[in-house]
Amino acid sequence: MAARQPFTDTDTADEAVRTTCDDASTCKRFATSKGYWKDPYIQYFVRSVGERKAPEINRGYYARVQGMNHLLDAFIRKAECDCQVINLGAGLDTTFWRLKDQNLMPRKFFEVDFPTIVARKIHNIKTKPPLSKPIIETHSTDSLLLDAHSLDSDRYCIVGADLRDISSLDEKLKKFQLNPELPTLLLSECVLVYMTPSQSSNLVHWAAETFHTAMFINYEQVNMSDRFGHVMIENLQRRQCTLAGVEACQSLDSQKERFLKTSWENADALDMMTIYSMLPQEDVARIERLEFLDEKELLQQLLQHYSICWATKDKLNLGLSQLAF
């Protein structure tokens, strides 16, 4: 019998990163239960609403979800759905089901995450008909490819892989009909920051080299060199969560630089406070009435320490560089 590998610091760090998937899902579950936005599917991944989250956290997640969806939907519309989406570090995200409900389905929607998270998600999909039915409805044959760490159908695919191992990632995605010729949107939310700068650069460079017409949308920390940023880092370190890639999170410029240095043609970035002020203000006024917020400054500080950066390359001249807020 093979000797069991010793448990390393990397395992501990990876486990801490995996728990951030639950944090994000429980925060989204709570915010949707309060009516910040509608997500009828998250209840099948996170059963209970859980303990109360502070209003500034709920508004932060609202800005994150609305901001990411705004760019994602704009890309799919530009490509007239003739595209593919890859959600890197997708966790328990429900975007595929939302896009199906809104008739905004790309040709294929891929998700990648740690194998343990993928196994959990597949289990939920298999045992919850509201999740499995839309996948079966968009599939042309009787049989789906399904094992412990992957699920593949005509329009939806979920793969267990380590984003730091590019050759394995590339091989797995191509095995499931990833098409380098199609316009491709890549999404990541608080994923690159847990990789070293060289690992995240390799991933971003792989995307630029693989797809000739593409957009990469990255939601992540920014302005991390000030006092508030240091407190955020310390809080995460207490939970054994090291932000290995924090140097790319120093400023909006450093966020853009990562893409511009790795063969992307254009890159833009805005902090979440700016994005919050650019979202449809009627809906912002609605969500601000949901809960009283005592600490307006705290919300402002929080939103100034997260950003969305998006990069494009556009051989097919779809007009991707015009996509913005």
Sine and cosine of phi, psi and omega as CSV:
sin_phi,cos_phi,sin_psi,cos_psi,sin_omega,cos_omega
0.00,0.00,0.71,-0.70,-0.03,-1.00
-0.93,0.38,0.64,-0.77,0.02,-1.00
-0.93,0.38,0.62,-0.79,0.01,-1.00
-0.95,0.32,0.71,-0.70,0.00,-1.00
-0.91,0.42,0.67,-0.75,0.05,-1.00
-0.89,0.46,0.51,-0.86,-0.01,-1.00
-0.98,0.18,0.85,-0.52,-0.12,-0.99
-0.97,-0.24,0.14,-0.99,0.08,-1.00
-0.87,0.50,-0.56,0.83,0.01,-1.00
-0.89,0.46,-0.65,0.76,0.03,-1.00
-0.87,0.49,-0.70,0.72,0.00,-1.00
-0.88,0.47,-0.70,0.71,-0.01,-1.00
-0.90,0.44,-0.69,0.73,0.01,-1.00
-0.90,0.44,-0.64,0.77,0.01,-1.00
-0.89,0.45,-0.66,0.75,0.03,-1.00
-0.89,0.46,-0.63,0.78,0.03,-1.00
-0.91,0.41,-0.64,0.77,0.00,-1.00
-0.88,0.47,-0.55,0.83,0.00,-1.00
-0.93,0.37,-0.38,0.93,0.03,-1.00
-0.91,0.41,-0.42,0.91,0.07,-1.00
-0.88,0.47,-0.70,0.72,0.03,-1.00
-0.92,0.40,-0.63,0.77,0.01,-1.00
-0.84,0.54,-0.77,0.64,-0.04,-1.00
-0.89,0.46,-0.67,0.74,-0.05,-1.00
-0.92,0.39,-0.66,0.75,-0.01,-1.00
-0.94,0.35,-0.58,0.82,0.06,-1.00
-0.91,0.41,-0.67,0.74,0.03,-1.00
-0.91,0.41,-0.64,0.77,0.01,-1.00
-0.88,0.48,-0.69,0.72,-0.01,-1.00
-0.91,0.40,-0.73,0.68,-0.04,-1.00
-0.87,0.49,-0.64,0.76,0.01,-1.00
-0.94,0.34,-0.53,0.85,0.03,-1.00
-0.92,0.40,-0.43,0.90,0.03,-1.00
-1.00,0.07,-0.17,0.99,0.04,-1.00
1.00,-0.08,0.30,0.95,0.01,-1.00
-0.91,0.41,-0.66,0.75,0.15,-0.99
-0.43,-0.90,0.20,-0.98,-0.05,-1.00
-0.99,-0.12,0.76,-0.65,0.14,-0.99
-0.53,-0.85,1.00,-0.05,-0.05,-1.00
-0.95,0.31,-0.10,1.00,-0.11,-0.99
-0.98,-0.20,-0.37,0.93,-0.10,-0.99
-0.90,0.44,-0.45,0.89,0.01,-1.00
-0.87,0.49,-0.40,0.91,-0.01,-1.00
-0.99,0.14,-0.21,0.98,0.07,-1.00
-0.97,-0.25,-0.53,0.84,0.00,-1.00
-0.81,-0.59,0.97,-0.26,-0.18,-0.98
-0.92,0.40,-0.80,0.60,-0.10,-1.00
-0.99,-0.17,0.47,-0.88,-0.02,-1.00
-0.91,0.41,-0.50,0.86,0.07,-1.00
0.98,0.20,-0.11,-0.99,-0.09,-1.00
-0.95,0.32,0.38,-0.92,-0.06,-1.00
-0.88,0.48,0.65,-0.76,0.10,-1.00
-0.96,-0.29,0.55,-0.84,-0.04,-1.00
-0.90,0.45,0.55,-0.83,-0.02,-1.00
-0.81,0.58,-0.58,0.82,-0.01,-1.00
-0.93,0.37,-0.50,0.87,0.08,-1.00
-0.92,0.38,-0.70,0.72,0.00,-1.00
-0.88,0.47,-0.68,0.74,0.02,-1.00
-0.93,0.37,-0.58,0.81,0.05,-1.00
-0.89,0.46,-0.70,0.72,0.04,-1.00
-0.92,0.38,-0.59,0.81,0.06,-1.00
-0.86,0.51,-0.74,0.67,0.00,-1.00
-0.89,0.46,-0.66,0.75,0.01,-1.00
-0.88,0.48,-0.77,0.64,-0.05,-1.00
-0.91,0.41,-0.72,0.69,-0.03,-1.00
-0.92,0.39,-0.64,0.77,-0.01,-1.00
-0.91,0.42,-0.74,0.67,0.01,-1.00
-0.90,0.44,-0.70,0.71,-0.02,-1.00
-0.89,0.46,-0.59,0.81,-0.02,-1.00
-0.86,0.52,-0.75,0.66,-0.02,-1.00
-0.95,0.30,-0.65,0.76,0.02,-1.00
-0.85,0.52,-0.77,0.64,-0.04,-1.00
-0.91,0.42,-0.61,0.80,0.01,-1.00
-0.90,0.44,-0.65,0.76,0.03,-1.00
-0.90,0.44,-0.74,0.67,-0.04,-1.00
-0.88,0.48,-0.64,0.77,0.03,-1.00
-0.91,0.41,-0.67,0.74,0.04,-1.00
-0.85,0.53,-0.66,0.75,-0.04,-1.00
-1.00,0.09,-0.01,1.00,-0.03,-1.00
0.80,0.60,0.65,0.76,0.03,-1.00
0.93,0.36,-0.02,1.00,0.01,-1.00
-1.00,0.03,0.93,0.36,-0.14,-0.99
-0.37,-0.93,0.05,-1.00,0.11,-0.99
-0.74,-0.67,0.44,-0.90,-0.01,-1.00
-0.85,-0.53,0.69,-0.73,0.10,-1.00
-0.84,-0.55,0.91,-0.41,0.04,-1.00
-0.99,-0.10,0.94,-0.34,-0.07,-1.00
-1.00,0.01,0.85,-0.52,-0.08,-1.00
0.94,0.34,0.73,0.69,-0.19,-0.98
-0.93,0.37,-0.40,0.92,-0.04,-1.00
0.85,0.52,-0.69,-0.72,-0.03,-1.00
-0.98,-0.19,0.52,0.85,-0.05,-1.00
-0.87,0.49,0.55,-0.84,-0.08,-1.00
-0.91,-0.41,0.29,0.96,-0.11,-0.99
-0.85,0.52,-0.64,0.77,-0.01,-1.00
-0.80,0.60,-0.72,0.70,-0.06,-1.00
-0.93,0.36,-0.61,0.80,0.06,-1.00
-0.89,0.46,-0.72,0.70,-0.03,-1.00
-0.89,0.45,-0.61,0.79,0.03,-1.00
-0.90,0.44,-0.71,0.70,0.00,-1.00
-0.88,0.47,-0.53,0.85,-0.07,-1.00
-0.99,-0.12,0.23,0.97,-0.03,-1.00
0.80,0.60,0.65,0.76,0.02,-1.00
-0.85,-0.52,0.54,0.84,-0.08,-1.00
-0.95,0.32,0.80,-0.60,0.17,-0.99
-0.94,0.33,0.10,-0.99,0.04,-1.00
-0.86,0.51,-0.64,0.77,0.08,-1.00
-0.47,-0.88,0.60,-0.80,-0.02,-1.00
-0.89,-0.46,0.90,-0.44,0.00,-1.00
-0.97,-0.26,0.59,-0.81,0.14,-0.99
-0.78,-0.62,0.63,-0.77,0.04,-1.00
-0.77,-0.64,0.68,-0.73,0.13,-0.99
-0.33,-0.94,0.07,-1.00,0.08,-1.00
-0.79,0.62,0.63,-0.78,0.00,-1.00
-0.80,0.61,-0.60,0.80,-0.02,-1.00
-0.91,0.42,-0.62,0.79,0.01,-1.00
-0.94,0.33,-0.66,0.75,0.03,-1.00
-0.87,0.49,-0.67,0.74,0.01,-1.00
-0.87,0.50,-0.67,0.75,0.04,-1.00
-0.89,0.45,-0.69,0.72,-0.05,-1.00
-0.91,0.41,-0.68,0.73,0.02,-1.00
-0.88,0.48,-0.66,0.75,0.03,-1.00
-0.86,0.51,-0.71,0.70,0.02,-1.00
-0.88,0.48,-0.68,0.73,-0.02,-1.00
-0.89,0.45,-0.70,0.71,-0.03,-1.00
-0.89,0.45,-0.57,0.82,-0.13,-0.99
-0.99,-0.14,-0.06,1.00,-0.04,-1.00
-0.85,-0.53,0.98,-0.21,-0.03,-1.00
-0.79,0.61,-0.60,0.80,0.03,-1.00
-0.88,0.48,-0.37,0.93,0.06,-1.00
-1.00,0.01,-0.68,0.73,-0.09,-1.00
-0.97,0.25,-0.56,0.83,-0.08,-1.00
-0.84,0.53,-0.75,0.66,0.02,-1.00
-0.87,0.49,-0.51,0.86,0.02,-1.00
-0.95,0.32,-0.69,0.73,0.01,-1.00
-0.92,0.40,-0.64,0.77,0.00,-1.00
-0.88,0.48,-0.49,0.87,-0.04,-1.00
-0.99,-0.15,0.25,0.97,-0.04,-1.00
-0.91,-0.40,0.65,-0.76,-0.18,-0.98
-1.00,0.00,-0.36,0.93,-0.04,-1.00
-0.92,-0.38,0.06,-1.00,-0.05,-1.00
-0.97,0.25,-0.45,0.89,-0.14,-0.99
-0.92,-0.40,0.69,-0.73,0.12,-0.99
-0.98,-0.19,0.52,-0.86,0.14,-0.99
-0.99,0.14,0.85,-0.53,-0.12,-0.99
-0.56,-0.83,0.85,-0.52,0.21,-0.98
-0.65,-0.76,-0.19,-0.98,-0.13,-0.99
-0.87,0.50,-0.58,0.81,-0.14,-0.99
-0.86,-0.52,0.27,0.96,0.12,-0.99
-0.38,-0.92,0.51,-0.86,0.09,-1.00
-0.68,-0.74,0.80,-0.61,-0.01,-1.00
-0.75,-0.66,0.80,-0.60,0.11,-0.99
-0.75,-0.67,-0.03,-1.00,-0.03,-1.00
-0.86,0.52,-0.64,0.77,-0.17,-0.99
-0.90,-0.44,-0.18,0.98,-0.05,-1.00
-0.65,-0.76,0.71,-0.71,-0.01,-1.00
-0.61,-0.79,0.71,-0.70,0.06,-1.00
-0.79,-0.61,0.77,-0.64,-0.16,-0.99
-0.78,-0.62,0.72,-0.70,0.12,-0.99
-1.00,0.05,0.88,-0.47,-0.02,-1.00
-0.37,-0.93,0.34,-0.94,0.07,-1.00
-0.99,-0.15,0.87,-0.49,-0.07,-1.00
-0.92,0.40,-0.21,0.98,0.02,-1.00
-0.99,0.10,-0.21,0.98,0.00,-1.00
-0.95,-0.30,1.00,0.05,-0.17,-0.98
-0.90,0.44,-0.67,0.74,-0.08,-1.00
-0.91,0.41,-0.63,0.78,0.04,-1.00
-0.92,0.38,-0.65,0.76,0.03,-1.00
-0.86,0.50,-0.75,0.66,-0.02,-1.00
-0.86,0.51,-0.71,0.70,-0.02,-1.00
-0.88,0.47,-0.71,0.71,-0.03,-1.00
-0.91,0.42,-0.70,0.71,-0.03,-1.00
-0.91,0.41,-0.64,0.76,0.00,-1.00
-0.93,0.37,-0.53,0.85,0.06,-1.00
-0.87,0.50,-0.52,0.86,-0.01,-1.00
-0.98,-0.18,0.53,0.85,0.13,-0.99
0.92,0.38,0.53,0.85,0.21,-0.98
-0.89,0.45,0.72,-0.69,-0.10,-1.00
-0.91,-0.42,0.96,-0.28,-0.04,-1.00
-0.89,0.46,-0.29,0.96,-0.03,-1.00
-0.99,0.12,-0.28,0.96,-0.04,-1.00
-0.99,0.11,0.58,-0.81,0.19,-0.98
-0.80,0.60,0.73,-0.69,-0.16,-0.99
-0.75,-0.66,0.74,-0.67,0.08,-1.00
-0.95,-0.32,0.79,-0.62,0.07,-1.00
-0.93,-0.36,0.71,-0.70,-0.01,-1.00
-0.86,-0.50,0.63,-0.77,0.22,-0.98
-0.55,-0.84,0.68,-0.73,0.00,-1.00
-0.80,-0.60,0.92,-0.39,-0.01,-1.00
0.76,0.65,0.78,0.62,-0.01,-1.00
-0.87,-0.49,-0.79,0.61,-0.06,-1.00
-0.87,0.49,-0.52,0.85,-0.05,-1.00
-0.90,0.44,-0.36,0.93,0.02,-1.00
-1.00,-0.02,0.03,1.00,0.04,-1.00
-0.95,-0.31,0.40,-0.91,0.07,-1.00
-0.93,0.38,0.37,-0.93,0.00,-1.00
-0.82,0.57,-0.61,0.79,-0.01,-1.00
-0.95,0.32,-0.59,0.81,0.04,-1.00
-0.90,0.43,-0.70,0.71,-0.01,-1.00
-0.94,0.35,-0.59,0.80,0.06,-1.00
-0.88,0.47,-0.65,0.76,0.03,-1.00
-0.88,0.48,-0.67,0.74,-0.01,-1.00
-0.91,0.41,-0.72,0.69,-0.02,-1.00
-0.91,0.40,-0.60,0.80,0.03,-1.00
-0.93,0.36,-0.67,0.74,0.07,-1.00
-0.82,0.57,-0.70,0.72,-0.02,-1.00
-0.89,0.45,-0.69,0.73,-0.01,-1.00
-0.92,0.39,-0.58,0.82,-0.02,-1.00
-0.98,0.21,-0.49,0.87,-0.10,-1.00
-0.99,0.15,-0.61,0.79,-0.11,-0.99
-0.90,-0.44,0.76,-0.65,-0.02,-1.00
-0.99,0.13,-0.39,0.92,0.01,-1.00
-0.76,-0.65,0.94,-0.33,-0.18,-0.98
-0.38,-0.92,0.30,-0.95,0.10,-0.99
-0.66,-0.75,0.67,-0.75,0.03,-1.00
-0.87,-0.49,0.84,-0.55,0.01,-1.00
-0.91,-0.41,0.85,-0.52,-0.07,-1.00
-0.83,-0.56,0.87,-0.50,0.09,-1.00
-0.98,-0.21,0.77,-0.63,-0.11,-0.99
-0.15,-0.99,0.12,-0.99,0.01,-1.00
-0.90,0.43,0.44,-0.90,0.07,-1.00
-0.50,-0.87,0.22,-0.98,-0.01,-1.00
0.81,0.59,0.68,0.73,-0.14,-0.99
-0.99,0.11,0.00,1.00,-0.04,-1.00
-1.00,-0.01,-0.05,1.00,0.02,-1.00
-1.00,0.00,-0.01,-1.00,-0.08,-1.00
-0.86,0.51,-0.71,0.70,-0.01,-1.00
-0.88,0.47,-0.65,0.76,0.04,-1.00
-0.88,0.47,-0.66,0.75,0.01,-1.00
-0.90,0.43,-0.61,0.79,0.03,-1.00
-0.90,0.44,-0.67,0.74,0.04,-1.00
-0.86,0.51,-0.69,0.73,-0.01,-1.00
-0.90,0.43,-0.69,0.72,0.00,-1.00
-0.89,0.46,-0.67,0.74,0.01,-1.00
-0.86,0.50,-0.66,0.75,0.01,-1.00
-0.95,0.33,-0.60,0.80,0.00,-1.00
-0.90,0.43,-0.54,0.84,0.05,-1.00
-0.87,0.49,-0.46,0.89,0.03,-1.00
-0.99,-0.13,0.32,0.95,0.00,-1.00
0.90,0.44,0.41,0.91,0.00,-1.00
-0.98,-0.22,0.97,-0.25,-0.03,-1.00
-1.00,-0.09,0.76,-0.65,0.06,-1.00
-1.00,0.09,0.99,0.12,-0.10,-0.99
-0.89,0.46,-0.41,0.91,-0.08,-1.00
-0.95,-0.32,0.44,0.90,-0.14,-0.99
-0.90,0.44,-0.37,0.93,-0.05,-1.00
-0.92,0.40,-0.40,0.91,0.08,-1.00
-0.98,0.19,-0.09,1.00,-0.07,-1.00
-0.97,-0.26,0.34,0.94,-0.04,-1.00
-0.96,0.29,-0.57,0.82,-0.07,-1.00
-0.38,-0.93,0.15,-0.99,0.09,-1.00
-0.89,0.45,-0.58,0.81,0.02,-1.00
-0.91,0.43,-0.67,0.75,0.00,-1.00
-0.93,0.38,-0.52,0.86,0.08,-1.00
-0.90,0.43,-0.72,0.69,-0.02,-1.00
-0.92,0.40,-0.62,0.78,-0.06,-1.00
-0.83,0.56,-0.66,0.75,-0.01,-1.00
-0.80,0.59,-0.63,0.77,-0.02,-1.00
-0.99,0.16,-0.67,0.74,-0.06,-1.00
-0.92,0.40,-0.45,0.90,0.02,-1.00
-0.99,0.14,-0.17,0.99,-0.11,-0.99
-0.86,-0.51,0.63,0.77,0.16,-0.99
0.98,0.19,0.23,0.97,0.13,-0.99
-1.00,0.07,0.59,-0.81,-0.09,-1.00
-0.98,0.20,-0.69,0.72,-0.04,-1.00
-0.75,-0.66,0.52,-0.85,0.11,-0.99
-0.55,-0.84,0.66,-0.75,0.07,-1.00
-0.74,-0.67,0.40,-0.92,0.06,-1.00
-0.46,-0.89,0.61,-0.79,0.07,-1.00
-0.69,-0.73,0.57,-0.82,0.11,-0.99
-0.98,0.21,0.30,-0.95,-0.14,-0.99
-0.95,0.32,-0.37,0.93,0.08,-1.00
-0.91,0.42,-0.68,0.73,0.03,-1.00
-0.90,0.43,-0.71,0.70,0.00,-1.00
-0.89,0.46,-0.66,0.75,0.02,-1.00
-0.84,0.55,-0.62,0.78,-0.02,-1.00
-0.97,0.23,-0.22,0.97,-0.02,-1.00
-0.97,-0.23,-0.10,0.99,0.04,-1.00
-0.95,0.32,0.36,-0.93,0.03,-1.00
-0.79,0.61,0.91,-0.41,-0.19,-0.98
-0.94,0.35,-0.37,0.93,0.07,-1.00
-0.91,0.42,-0.66,0.75,0.01,-1.00
-0.96,0.28,-0.59,0.81,0.07,-1.00
-0.87,0.49,-0.67,0.74,0.03,-1.00
-0.88,0.47,-0.62,0.79,0.02,-1.00
-0.89,0.46,-0.74,0.67,-0.07,-1.00
-0.95,0.31,-0.46,0.89,0.02,-1.00
-0.94,0.34,-0.31,0.95,0.07,-1.00
-1.00,0.10,-0.20,0.98,-0.08,-1.00
-0.93,0.37,-0.63,0.77,-0.02,-1.00
-0.61,-0.79,0.59,-0.81,0.05,-1.00
-0.96,0.27,0.75,-0.66,0.03,-1.00
-0.93,-0.37,0.93,-0.37,-0.04,-1.00
-0.96,0.26,-0.68,0.74,-0.18,-0.98
-0.98,-0.21,0.98,0.21,0.01,-1.00
-0.87,0.50,-0.60,0.80,-0.03,-1.00
-0.91,0.42,-0.58,0.82,-0.01,-1.00
-0.91,0.41,-0.67,0.74,0.07,-1.00
-0.86,0.51,-0.71,0.70,-0.02,-1.00
-0.87,0.49,-0.72,0.70,0.01,-1.00
-0.88,0.48,-0.70,0.71,-0.01,-1.00
-0.87,0.50,-0.76,0.65,-0.05,-1.00
-0.93,0.37,-0.45,0.90,0.04,-1.00
-0.97,0.24,-0.15,0.99,-0.02,-1.00
-0.95,-0.32,0.23,0.97,0.15,-0.99
-0.74,-0.67,0.41,-0.91,-0.05,-1.00
-0.52,-0.86,0.29,-0.96,0.25,-0.97
-0.89,-0.46,0.80,-0.60,0.08,-1.00
-0.90,-0.43,0.71,-0.70,0.03,-1.00
-0.73,-0.68,0.67,-0.75,-0.05,-1.00
-0.79,-0.61,0.50,-0.86,-0.03,-1.00
-0.67,-0.74,0.41,-0.91,0.28,-0.96
-0.61,-0.80,0.62,-0.78,-0.32,-0.95
-0.59,-0.81,0.92,0.39,0.01,-1.00
-0.88,0.47,-0.56,0.83,-0.04,-1.00
-0.99,0.14,0.02,1.00,0.01,-1.00
0.80,0.60,0.77,0.64,0.05,-1.00
-0.98,0.20,-0.23,0.97,-0.07,-1.00
1.00,0.03,0.53,0.85,-0.07,-1.00
-0.91,0.41,-0.49,0.87,-0.03,-1.00
-0.93,0.36,-0.24,0.97,0.05,-1.00
-0.99,0.14,-0.21,0.98,-0.04,-1.00
-0.94,0.34,0.82,-0.57,-0.05,-1.00
-0.28,-0.96,-0.25,-0.97,0.00,-1.00
-0.99,-0.14,0.00,0.00,0.00,0.00
